[in-house]
Amino acid sequence: MISFYNRKEEKYENDNQYGGKALNFLYNTCAGRILLKIAINPMFSKLNGIYNKSFLSKGKIKKFNVDLSQYENKNYKSFNDFFTRKKININFDKNKLNFISPADSKLLIYKIEKGLNVKIKNSVYTLEELTHNSNLNEFENGYCMVFRLSMDDYHRYCFVDEGTIEKQYKIKGKLHTVSSISQNHKVYSQNSRVCNYLKTKNFDNIVVIEVGALLVGKISNYNIKEFSKGQEKGFFEIGGSTIVILTKNIIKVDEDILKNSKNGIETKVSYGEKIAQKI
């Protein structure tokens, strides 16, 4: 069970980890750790992806209690078809000074310390580890936002402001689960990921990192150079996933999110929802 704060209903809830027993076996037993070496190989994830794109995987859909009334009316041909489902109508906060969530997710926010270190759960990361880039001094004292998507979340994500993509590249890696079960692994610097350097109109330079997770074989971004706020940027295929955003110290994070994050509690946020404001 993972506790998080549901800000819409103003209450704390428990997040049931999909496949939690299997993940506990992989990460917390000797035999499991032997199998983990196979499971975190991207090739295993690709083979799993082939299965989940076949009609044989349709039966998995019924395991998830998802209200499909807000999605396209279609007959899902596979679990991957269901996983990448598209909503009919998406609303987002259009106030240009408001920083929005890129996805339906559970959010933790961390301060970027001097020396460009970020303490995420039980691990200390450097921005260089996350991005393979040593020239990120402009983000010192800014924020590192970690948006964790669960299996039943909407797995499409958007741009948080209007602007242009200045640079984008992929980093090959392993595929650890992004759940708390793997908290002893530096998953965000080990997992396959895509780094995006954005020049935004209202929040200056930001870095957006899409992180693949266990059983996620693909991060699908559209070929976009210029973008608008709330515009769909791409989607994840199969599994839980994470988006990490680095910002400068020019925003004020919503108080409930900041308070929960300081206590190590995630806050449930929605695609396009305000989470901070420009100072």
C-alpha positions as CSV (number, residue, x, y, z in Angstrom):
1,M,0.0,0.0,0.0
2,I,1.3,3.5,-0.9
3,S,-0.4,6.4,0.8
4,F,-1.1,9.5,-1.3
5,Y,-3.1,12.7,-0.9
6,N,-6.2,13.1,-3.1
7,R,-6.4,16.9,-3.3
8,K,-9.8,17.0,-5.0
9,E,-11.5,15.0,-2.3
10,E,-9.1,16.4,0.4
11,K,-8.2,13.0,1.9
12,Y,-5.4,10.5,2.1
13,E,-5.8,7.2,0.2
14,N,-3.9,4.0,-0.4
15,D,-2.6,3.1,-3.8
16,N,-2.7,-0.7,-4.5
17,Q,0.5,-1.6,-6.3
18,Y,-0.4,-3.7,-9.5
19,G,1.7,-6.9,-9.4
20,G,2.9,-5.9,-6.0
21,K,3.6,-9.5,-4.8
22,A,5.6,-10.3,-7.9
23,L,7.6,-7.1,-7.6
24,N,8.3,-7.8,-3.9
25,F,9.6,-11.2,-4.9
26,L,11.9,-9.7,-7.6
27,Y,13.4,-7.0,-5.4
28,N,13.4,-8.4,-2.0
29,T,14.4,-12.1,-2.3
30,C,17.7,-13.8,-3.4
31,A,15.9,-15.9,-6.1
32,G,14.0,-12.8,-7.3
33,R,17.1,-10.7,-7.7
34,I,18.5,-13.3,-10.0
35,L,15.4,-13.1,-12.2
36,L,15.4,-9.3,-11.9
37,K,18.6,-9.2,-14.0
38,I,16.5,-10.7,-16.8
39,A,13.4,-8.6,-16.1
40,I,15.2,-5.3,-16.3
41,N,16.7,-6.1,-19.7
42,P,15.0,-4.0,-22.4
43,M,14.8,-7.1,-24.6
44,F,12.5,-8.7,-22.0
45,S,10.4,-5.6,-22.0
46,K,10.1,-5.7,-25.9
47,L,9.0,-9.3,-25.8
48,N,6.4,-8.4,-23.2
49,G,5.3,-5.6,-25.4
50,I,4.7,-8.0,-28.3
51,Y,2.4,-10.1,-26.1
52,N,0.5,-7.0,-24.9
53,K,-0.1,-5.8,-28.4
54,S,-1.7,-9.2,-29.3
55,F,-5.4,-10.1,-28.9
56,L,-4.2,-12.7,-26.3
57,S,-3.7,-9.9,-23.8
58,K,-7.3,-8.5,-23.9
59,G,-8.3,-10.4,-20.8
60,K,-6.0,-8.2,-18.7
61,I,-8.3,-5.2,-19.3
62,K,-11.0,-6.4,-16.9
63,K,-8.5,-6.2,-14.0
64,F,-8.7,-2.4,-14.1
65,N,-11.7,-0.6,-12.8
66,V,-11.5,2.3,-15.2
67,D,-14.5,4.6,-16.1
68,L,-14.4,4.4,-19.9
69,S,-17.1,7.0,-20.4
70,Q,-14.5,9.8,-20.7
71,Y,-12.6,7.9,-23.4
72,E,-13.1,7.2,-27.1
73,N,-15.9,4.6,-27.7
74,K,-14.0,1.7,-29.2
75,N,-13.5,-2.0,-29.0
76,Y,-10.0,-2.5,-27.6
77,K,-8.0,-5.1,-29.6
78,S,-5.3,-5.6,-27.0
79,F,-4.1,-4.5,-23.6
80,N,-1.7,-2.1,-25.2
81,D,-4.7,-0.6,-27.2
82,F,-6.5,-0.1,-23.8
83,F,-3.3,1.2,-22.1
84,T,-2.8,4.0,-24.7
85,R,-6.5,4.9,-24.8
86,K,-7.4,8.5,-25.6
87,K,-9.7,10.8,-23.8
88,I,-12.5,12.6,-25.6
89,N,-12.2,16.0,-23.9
90,I,-9.3,17.3,-21.9
91,N,-9.4,20.5,-20.0
92,F,-6.3,22.3,-18.7
93,D,-5.6,25.5,-16.8
94,K,-5.1,28.2,-19.4
95,N,-3.8,30.9,-17.1
96,K,-0.3,31.7,-18.6
97,L,1.2,32.2,-15.1
98,N,0.1,28.8,-13.8
99,F,2.4,25.8,-14.1
100,I,0.3,22.6,-14.9
101,S,0.8,18.9,-14.4
102,P,1.7,17.1,-17.7
103,A,-0.2,14.0,-16.8
104,D,-2.6,12.1,-14.5
105,S,-0.1,11.0,-11.8
106,K,1.1,11.0,-8.2
107,L,3.5,14.0,-7.6
108,L,6.5,14.5,-5.4
109,I,8.5,17.8,-5.6
110,Y,12.1,18.2,-4.4
111,K,14.4,21.1,-4.1
112,I,17.5,21.1,-6.3
113,E,20.3,21.8,-3.9
114,K,23.7,23.5,-4.4
115,G,25.9,21.2,-6.3
116,L,22.9,20.2,-8.4
117,N,22.0,17.3,-6.1
118,V,18.4,16.0,-5.6
119,K,17.4,13.8,-2.7
120,I,14.7,11.5,-4.2
121,K,13.3,9.1,-1.6
122,N,16.3,7.1,-0.3
123,S,18.7,8.1,-3.1
124,V,20.7,11.2,-4.0
125,Y,20.9,12.0,-7.7
126,T,22.9,14.6,-9.5
127,L,21.4,16.3,-12.5
128,E,24.2,15.0,-14.5
129,E,23.2,11.4,-13.6
130,L,19.6,12.1,-14.7
131,T,20.5,13.9,-18.0
132,H,24.1,13.0,-18.9
133,N,24.6,16.7,-19.0
134,S,27.0,18.6,-16.7
135,N,26.0,22.1,-17.8
136,L,22.8,22.6,-15.8
137,N,23.8,25.3,-13.3
138,E,20.8,27.4,-14.1
139,F,18.6,25.0,-12.3
140,E,20.4,25.3,-8.9
141,N,17.8,26.1,-6.2
142,G,15.0,25.2,-8.6
143,Y,12.7,22.3,-8.4
144,C,12.7,18.6,-9.5
145,M,9.1,17.4,-10.0
146,V,8.5,13.6,-10.1
147,F,5.2,12.6,-11.7
148,R,4.6,8.8,-11.1
149,L,2.0,7.2,-13.4
150,S,0.2,4.1,-12.1
151,M,-1.0,1.3,-14.4
152,D,-4.6,2.6,-14.4
153,D,-3.6,6.2,-15.1
154,Y,-4.1,8.0,-18.4
155,H,-0.7,7.4,-20.1
156,R,-0.7,10.4,-22.5
157,Y,1.1,13.6,-21.4
158,C,1.2,17.2,-22.5
159,F,3.4,20.3,-22.6
160,V,3.1,22.5,-19.5
161,D,3.5,25.8,-21.5
162,E,4.0,27.1,-25.0
163,G,7.5,27.2,-26.5
164,T,10.0,25.2,-28.5
165,I,12.0,22.0,-28.1
166,E,15.7,23.1,-28.3
167,K,17.2,19.6,-27.9
168,Q,16.0,16.0,-27.4
169,Y,17.9,12.7,-27.0
170,K,17.4,9.2,-25.7
171,I,19.4,7.5,-22.9
172,K,19.5,3.7,-23.1
173,G,19.3,1.9,-19.7
174,K,17.6,-0.8,-17.7
175,L,13.9,-0.8,-16.8
176,H,13.3,-0.9,-13.1
177,T,9.9,-0.4,-11.7
178,V,9.3,3.2,-10.6
179,S,7.3,2.1,-7.5
180,S,8.5,2.5,-3.9
181,I,9.4,-1.2,-4.0
182,S,12.6,-0.3,-6.0
183,Q,13.5,2.7,-3.8
184,N,16.9,1.2,-3.0
185,H,17.8,1.4,-6.7
186,K,18.7,4.7,-8.4
187,V,16.0,4.0,-10.9
188,Y,15.8,7.5,-12.5
189,S,19.5,7.4,-13.5
190,Q,19.3,3.7,-14.6
191,N,16.1,3.5,-16.6
192,S,15.7,4.1,-20.3
193,R,14.6,7.7,-20.7
194,V,14.2,10.7,-23.1
195,C,15.6,14.1,-22.2
196,N,13.9,17.2,-23.6
197,Y,15.2,20.7,-23.3
198,L,12.4,23.2,-23.7
199,K,12.4,27.0,-24.0
200,T,9.0,28.0,-22.7
201,K,7.4,31.4,-22.9
202,N,6.5,31.9,-19.3
203,F,8.8,29.6,-17.3
204,D,12.1,30.1,-19.2
205,N,14.2,26.9,-19.7
206,I,12.9,23.6,-18.3
207,V,14.0,20.0,-18.7
208,V,11.4,17.3,-19.2
209,I,12.5,13.6,-18.8
210,E,10.2,10.8,-19.7
211,V,11.3,7.7,-17.8
212,G,10.5,4.1,-19.0
213,A,9.7,1.6,-16.3
214,L,9.6,-2.2,-15.9
215,L,7.6,-3.7,-18.8
216,V,7.6,-0.4,-20.6
217,G,9.3,-1.0,-23.9
218,K,8.6,2.3,-25.6
219,I,8.3,6.1,-25.0
220,S,6.4,7.6,-27.9
221,N,6.9,11.3,-28.5
222,Y,5.5,13.1,-31.5
223,N,7.8,14.9,-33.9
224,I,7.1,18.4,-32.6
225,K,9.4,21.5,-32.6
226,E,7.0,24.3,-31.6
227,F,4.2,23.5,-29.1
228,S,1.3,25.1,-27.2
229,K,0.3,24.7,-23.6
230,G,-1.8,21.6,-23.0
231,Q,-0.9,20.1,-26.4
232,E,-0.3,16.3,-26.3
233,K,3.4,15.6,-26.3
234,G,3.3,11.8,-26.5
235,F,2.4,8.6,-24.6
236,F,3.9,5.6,-22.8
237,E,3.2,2.0,-23.8
238,I,2.6,-0.7,-21.2
239,G,3.3,-0.4,-17.5
240,G,3.7,2.3,-14.9
241,S,6.0,5.3,-16.0
242,T,7.4,8.5,-14.7
243,I,7.9,12.1,-15.9
244,V,10.6,14.2,-14.2
245,I,10.6,18.0,-14.8
246,L,13.5,20.4,-13.8
247,T,12.6,24.0,-13.3
248,K,14.4,27.2,-12.3
249,N,13.6,28.9,-9.0
250,I,10.9,31.1,-10.6
251,I,7.8,29.3,-9.4
252,K,5.8,29.0,-6.2
253,V,4.6,25.4,-5.7
254,D,1.0,24.9,-4.3
255,E,1.2,24.7,-0.6
256,D,-0.5,21.3,-0.2
257,I,1.8,19.7,-2.7
258,L,4.9,21.2,-1.1
259,K,3.8,20.2,2.4
260,N,3.0,16.6,1.4
261,S,6.3,16.3,-0.5
262,K,8.3,17.4,2.5
263,N,6.6,14.5,4.4
264,G,7.3,12.1,1.6
265,I,3.6,11.8,0.6
266,E,2.6,12.0,-3.0
267,T,-0.2,14.2,-4.2
268,K,-2.6,13.0,-6.8
269,V,-2.8,15.5,-9.7
270,S,-4.6,15.5,-13.1
271,Y,-3.5,16.2,-16.6
272,G,-3.5,20.0,-17.1
273,E,-4.2,20.8,-13.4
274,K,-2.4,23.8,-11.8
275,I,0.4,22.7,-9.4
276,A,2.5,26.0,-9.2
277,Q,2.5,29.6,-10.2
278,K,5.1,31.9,-11.6
279,I,6.6,34.2,-9.0
